[in-house]
Amino acid sequence: MLIHDQIRARRRTLGLTQAAMKTRIGMGQQQYQRIEAGGNANLYTLKLMADGLNAELMLIPRNRVQAVLDLLNGTAATPSPEDIEPLENPWQDLLGDLYEESNT
């Protein structure tokens, strides 16, 4: 589901109109409509919209998306303690060389 579809679905779930979002987040209704229809928005605007929808923006690594979806859908398997390896820095495998350069 694309982000503008998620925004629209969340707004409808909360029973809010696009006009109500104008007041809730201080954004013009036309600008809000454009974004919900698939227009581009910058990160600040997306954060503003998420706050108005009582939601959070998240960046999920692609290789972990299915695990997050399973968790949200209640279908995630509970790992046994011996299956869990502690991560010293969970971002190290995502940032790779960038992380190593900053620590040298």
Protein Blocks (a to p, Z undefined) as FASTA:
>chain_A
ZZklmmmmmmmmnopafklmmmmnopafklmmmmmnopacdfklmmmmmmmnopaddddd
fklmmmmmmmmnopaccddfklpccdfblmlmmnmmmmmmmmZZ
